Amino acid sequence: MNLHLGLAFRLLIRTSSILLIRIGYYLLFWAALLILLGIIVGISYLVSQLNETLGFWVGLIGYILLIPAYLWANRYIFYLLKGAHLAVVAQLLQQGKLPAGTTQVEWGKQQVLDRFGEVSVMFLVDRMVRRVVSRFSRQVMRVTRWIPGNFGRRISSMVSRLLYYGTNYIDEAILARTFWIDKGSVWHGAREGLILYAMAWRTLLPNALALMLLSYVPVIAIILILLIPVGLILSLVSGTAAVFVVVAALILVWFTKQVVGDTFAMIAMVAAYHRATYDLDLSTEIERQLEQISPQFREIQQKVGL
C-alpha cells in the first residue's frame, strides 16, 4: 500500500489558490448559518417565554430546516468547486501544469462544464459510480460473512460502514479520470474507470480505508483548538445560547472535515488511482463480473450504448 502522501501534499500546495477559495465559501456559508441560527434561537427563546415545550419544538424544527439549505449549497456550489479542484489535480498529474493565462478556478470550472454540461450531471454520475464501487467492494469483502455468530455480524457491519465511507474517495478518483482522457462521453469514462478500479482494488481499497482514517486528523486538530474557547463560552451561557454555541462549533468541525481532511484524502486517492491504473488494459472478465453484481453498472453500460 502506497498512500502517496508526499505527492498529495505537494498537489495540495500547488492547488492552494482553489483550496483557499473553497475554504472561503465554506466560511461564508458558516457565517450565514450562524445568522440563521441566531434568528432561530431568538424566535425559540421568545416562544419559550409563552410555552417552554413549544419553544423547544420551534428551535428543533428550525435547526432541521437548515439541512436542506446545506444540501442545496453542497450540490450546486461546494460540489462544483470540488469538481473544479478535481479537474485541476487531474491535469497536474497528467500534464504537470495548467494552460497559461488562466486561473485554477476558471480552468477547473470550465472543465467541469465542458465534460458534464452542468454540475447536476456530474453529481448524478458520481452517485452512480459510488453505488457500483460500494457494491463491488462489499462483494470482495464478503469473507467477513463467514465468521459465525454475533461477532461475525458485528465485524461484517463494521466493515460495511468502513467501506461505505472509505469508497467515497474511490468514486472521486474514477471521476477524475474523465478529466485526463479525451475520448468518449463521461459515461464511457465512468465505465472504463470502474473496470480499472475492479482490476486494481487490492491496492486501492486499503488506500481508501487508510485515507478515510487520516481525513479525521484535521477534525481532531480543530476540536482541540475549539475546546478551550467553546468551553469558556459554555461556562458563561446556558439554555438556547449554549445550544447555539455547540451547534455552531459542530458545523465548523464538519466543514473542516469536508474542505481540508476530505480534500487531502481525495487528492491522495486520485494520485494512487492514477499510478495503479495508467498502464492497465481493460479486462472483459472483470467487466462481466461487474455486470453480474451491479445493476448501476449495467445502467452505465446502457448509457454508453453497450
C-alpha positions as CSV (number, residue, x, y, z in Angstrom):
1,M,0.0,0.0,0.0
2,N,1.4,3.4,-1.1
3,L,-0.7,6.3,0.2
4,H,1.2,8.9,-1.9
5,L,1.0,11.3,1.0
6,G,4.0,13.3,-0.2
7,L,2.6,13.7,-3.7
8,A,-0.8,14.6,-2.3
9,F,0.7,17.3,-0.1
10,R,2.6,18.8,-3.0
11,L,-0.5,18.8,-5.1
12,L,-2.5,20.4,-2.3
13,I,0.1,23.2,-2.0
14,R,0.1,23.7,-5.8
15,T,-3.7,24.0,-5.8
16,S,-3.7,26.2,-2.7
17,S,-5.5,29.1,-4.6
18,I,-8.6,27.0,-5.4
19,L,-8.4,25.4,-1.9
20,L,-8.5,28.8,-0.3
21,I,-11.5,29.8,-2.4
22,R,-13.3,26.7,-1.3
23,I,-12.4,27.4,2.3
24,G,-13.7,31.0,1.9
25,Y,-17.1,29.8,0.5
26,Y,-17.4,27.4,3.4
27,L,-16.7,30.1,5.9
28,L,-19.2,32.5,4.2
29,F,-21.8,29.7,4.4
30,W,-20.9,29.0,8.0
31,A,-21.4,32.8,8.8
32,A,-24.7,32.7,7.0
33,L,-25.7,29.7,9.1
34,L,-24.7,31.5,12.3
35,I,-27.0,34.3,11.4
36,L,-29.9,31.9,10.7
37,L,-29.1,30.0,13.9
38,G,-29.2,33.3,15.8
39,I,-32.6,34.1,14.4
40,I,-33.9,30.6,15.2
41,V,-32.5,30.9,18.8
42,G,-34.2,34.3,19.2
43,I,-37.6,33.0,18.0
44,S,-37.3,29.9,20.1
45,Y,-36.5,32.0,23.2
46,L,-39.4,34.3,22.6
47,V,-41.8,31.4,22.1
48,S,-40.4,29.6,25.1
49,Q,-41.4,32.6,27.3
50,L,-45.0,31.7,26.5
51,N,-44.7,27.9,26.3
52,E,-41.4,26.2,27.1
53,T,-42.3,23.0,25.2
54,L,-43.4,24.8,22.1
55,G,-40.2,26.9,22.2
56,F,-38.2,23.7,22.2
57,W,-40.0,22.4,19.2
58,V,-39.8,25.6,17.3
59,G,-36.0,25.6,17.8
60,L,-35.7,22.0,16.8
61,I,-37.7,22.4,13.6
62,G,-35.6,25.5,12.8
63,Y,-32.4,23.5,13.1
64,I,-33.8,20.7,11.0
65,L,-34.7,23.2,8.2
66,L,-31.1,24.2,7.9
67,I,-30.3,20.8,6.5
68,P,-32.0,21.4,3.1
69,A,-30.1,24.7,2.8
70,Y,-26.8,22.8,3.3
71,L,-27.7,20.1,0.8
72,W,-28.6,22.7,-1.8
73,A,-25.3,24.6,-1.3
74,N,-23.4,21.3,-1.3
75,R,-24.9,20.2,-4.6
76,Y,-24.7,23.4,-6.6
77,I,-21.8,25.4,-5.0
78,F,-19.5,23.2,-3.0
79,Y,-19.7,20.3,-5.4
80,L,-18.9,22.5,-8.4
81,L,-15.8,23.8,-6.6
82,K,-14.8,20.3,-5.6
83,G,-15.2,19.2,-9.2
84,A,-13.1,22.1,-10.4
85,H,-10.4,21.2,-7.9
86,L,-10.6,17.6,-9.1
87,A,-10.1,18.7,-12.7
88,V,-7.0,20.8,-11.7
89,V,-5.5,17.9,-9.8
90,A,-6.1,15.5,-12.7
91,Q,-4.5,18.0,-15.1
92,L,-1.4,18.5,-12.9
93,L,-1.0,14.7,-12.5
94,Q,-1.3,14.1,-16.3
95,Q,0.4,17.2,-17.8
96,G,2.3,18.7,-14.8
97,K,0.8,22.2,-15.5
98,L,-2.3,24.2,-16.5
99,P,-2.6,26.1,-19.7
100,A,-1.1,29.6,-19.5
101,G,-3.2,32.6,-18.9
102,T,-6.0,31.1,-16.7
103,T,-6.7,30.7,-13.0
104,Q,-7.2,27.4,-11.4
105,V,-10.8,28.1,-10.6
106,E,-11.7,29.4,-14.0
107,W,-10.0,26.5,-15.8
108,G,-11.4,23.8,-13.4
109,K,-14.9,25.2,-13.6
110,Q,-14.7,25.2,-17.4
111,Q,-13.5,21.6,-17.5
112,V,-16.5,20.5,-15.4
113,L,-18.9,22.3,-17.7
114,D,-17.2,21.1,-20.9
115,R,-17.2,17.4,-19.7
116,F,-20.6,17.3,-17.9
117,G,-22.6,20.2,-19.3
118,E,-23.9,21.1,-15.8
119,V,-22.9,20.2,-12.2
120,S,-26.1,18.2,-11.6
121,V,-25.0,15.7,-14.3
122,M,-21.6,15.3,-12.6
123,F,-23.4,14.8,-9.3
124,L,-25.5,12.0,-10.9
125,V,-22.5,10.3,-12.5
126,D,-20.7,10.4,-9.2
127,R,-23.6,8.9,-7.3
128,M,-24.0,6.0,-9.8
129,V,-20.2,5.3,-9.8
130,R,-20.2,5.3,-6.0
131,R,-23.0,2.7,-5.9
132,V,-21.1,0.4,-8.2
133,V,-17.9,0.9,-6.2
134,S,-19.7,0.2,-2.9
135,R,-21.4,-2.9,-4.3
136,F,-18.1,-4.3,-5.7
137,S,-16.2,-3.5,-2.6
138,R,-18.7,-5.3,-0.4
139,Q,-18.5,-8.3,-2.6
140,V,-14.7,-8.6,-2.3
141,M,-15.0,-8.2,1.5
142,R,-17.8,-10.7,1.9
143,V,-15.4,-13.1,3.6
144,T,-16.5,-11.4,6.9
145,R,-19.9,-13.1,6.5
146,W,-18.3,-16.5,7.0
147,I,-17.5,-15.6,10.7
148,P,-20.1,-17.4,12.8
149,G,-22.3,-15.9,15.5
150,N,-22.9,-12.3,16.7
151,F,-19.2,-11.5,16.5
152,G,-19.2,-12.2,12.7
153,R,-22.3,-10.0,12.3
154,R,-20.6,-7.1,14.2
155,I,-17.5,-7.5,12.1
156,S,-19.5,-7.5,8.9
157,S,-21.5,-4.5,10.0
158,M,-18.3,-2.6,10.9
159,V,-16.6,-3.5,7.6
160,S,-19.7,-2.3,5.7
161,R,-19.6,1.1,7.4
162,L,-15.9,1.5,6.7
163,L,-16.4,0.6,3.1
164,Y,-19.3,3.0,2.7
165,Y,-17.3,6.0,3.9
166,G,-13.9,4.9,2.5
167,T,-15.0,4.2,-1.0
168,N,-16.2,7.8,-1.3
169,Y,-12.7,8.7,-2.4
170,I,-12.5,6.0,-5.0
171,D,-15.5,7.3,-6.9
172,E,-13.9,10.7,-6.9
173,A,-10.7,9.2,-8.3
174,I,-12.7,7.5,-11.1
175,L,-14.5,10.8,-11.8
176,A,-11.1,12.5,-12.0
177,R,-10.2,10.1,-14.8
178,T,-12.8,11.7,-17.0
179,F,-10.7,14.9,-17.0
180,W,-7.5,13.2,-18.2
181,I,-9.0,11.2,-21.1
182,D,-10.1,12.8,-24.3
183,K,-12.3,10.0,-25.8
184,G,-15.9,9.2,-25.3
185,S,-18.6,10.6,-23.0
186,V,-18.5,10.9,-19.3
187,W,-20.4,7.6,-19.1
188,H,-17.7,6.0,-21.2
189,G,-15.1,7.3,-18.8
190,A,-17.1,6.1,-15.8
191,R,-17.4,2.6,-17.3
192,E,-13.7,2.3,-18.0
193,G,-12.8,3.8,-14.7
194,L,-14.9,1.3,-12.8
195,I,-13.4,-1.7,-14.6
196,L,-9.9,-0.4,-13.9
197,Y,-10.8,0.0,-10.2
198,A,-12.1,-3.6,-10.1
199,M,-8.8,-4.7,-11.6
200,A,-6.6,-2.8,-9.1
201,W,-8.8,-3.0,-6.0
202,R,-6.2,-4.8,-3.9
203,T,-4.1,-1.7,-4.0
204,L,-6.8,1.0,-4.0
205,L,-9.3,-0.3,-1.4
206,P,-6.8,-0.5,1.5
207,N,-5.6,3.0,0.5
208,A,-9.2,4.3,0.6
209,L,-9.7,2.9,4.1
210,A,-6.5,4.3,5.4
211,L,-7.1,7.7,3.9
212,M,-10.6,7.8,5.4
213,L,-9.0,7.5,8.9
214,L,-6.4,10.1,8.0
215,S,-9.1,12.5,6.9
216,Y,-10.1,12.9,10.6
217,V,-6.8,14.3,11.6
218,P,-7.9,17.9,10.8
219,V,-11.1,17.2,12.8
220,I,-9.1,16.3,15.9
221,A,-7.0,19.4,15.4
222,I,-9.9,21.8,15.1
223,I,-11.7,20.2,18.1
224,L,-8.5,20.7,20.2
225,I,-8.3,24.3,19.0
226,L,-12.0,25.0,19.8
227,L,-12.1,23.1,23.1
228,I,-10.9,25.9,25.4
229,P,-12.8,28.9,23.8
230,V,-16.0,26.9,23.4
231,G,-15.7,25.6,27.0
232,L,-15.2,29.1,28.3
233,I,-18.3,30.4,26.4
234,L,-20.4,27.5,27.7
235,S,-19.4,28.3,31.2
236,L,-20.9,31.8,30.8
237,V,-24.1,30.9,28.9
238,S,-26.9,28.3,29.3
239,G,-30.1,27.2,27.6
240,T,-30.7,28.1,24.0
241,A,-27.5,30.2,23.8
242,A,-25.4,27.1,24.8
243,V,-27.2,25.1,22.1
244,F,-26.3,27.8,19.6
245,V,-22.6,27.7,20.6
246,V,-22.4,23.9,20.4
247,V,-24.2,23.7,17.0
248,A,-22.0,26.4,15.6
249,A,-18.9,24.6,16.7
250,L,-20.1,21.3,15.3
251,I,-20.9,22.8,11.9
252,L,-17.4,24.3,11.8
253,V,-15.8,21.0,12.7
254,W,-17.8,19.3,9.9
255,F,-16.9,21.9,7.4
256,T,-13.2,21.4,8.3
257,K,-13.5,17.7,7.6
258,Q,-15.2,18.4,4.3
259,V,-12.8,21.0,2.9
260,V,-9.5,20.0,4.4
261,G,-9.5,16.4,5.5
262,D,-11.6,15.1,2.7
263,T,-9.8,17.2,0.1
264,F,-6.3,15.9,1.1
265,A,-7.6,12.3,1.1
266,M,-9.3,12.8,-2.3
267,I,-6.1,14.1,-3.9
268,A,-4.1,11.2,-2.4
269,M,-6.7,8.7,-3.8
270,V,-6.6,10.3,-7.2
271,A,-2.8,10.0,-7.2
272,A,-3.0,6.4,-6.1
273,Y,-5.6,5.5,-8.7
274,H,-3.6,7.3,-11.5
275,R,-0.5,5.3,-10.6
276,A,-2.2,2.0,-10.2
277,T,-4.3,2.0,-13.4
278,Y,-2.4,4.1,-16.0
279,D,-0.8,1.1,-17.8
280,L,-3.7,-1.4,-17.4
281,D,-5.7,-2.8,-20.3
282,L,-9.4,-3.3,-19.7
283,S,-10.4,-6.8,-18.7
284,T,-13.6,-8.3,-20.3
285,E,-13.8,-10.8,-17.5
286,I,-13.9,-8.1,-14.8
287,E,-16.5,-6.2,-16.9
288,R,-18.7,-9.3,-16.9
289,Q,-18.3,-9.6,-13.1
290,L,-19.4,-6.0,-12.6
291,E,-22.4,-6.6,-14.9
292,Q,-23.5,-9.5,-12.8
293,I,-23.2,-7.8,-9.4
294,S,-24.3,-4.3,-10.1
295,P,-27.5,-3.0,-11.8
296,Q,-26.0,0.5,-11.8
297,F,-23.0,-0.7,-13.8
298,R,-25.4,-2.2,-16.3
299,E,-27.2,1.1,-16.5
300,I,-23.9,2.9,-17.2
301,Q,-23.3,0.3,-20.0
302,Q,-26.6,1.2,-21.5
303,K,-25.8,4.9,-21.4
304,V,-22.6,4.1,-23.2
305,G,-24.6,2.2,-25.8
306,L,-23.3,-1.3,-25.0
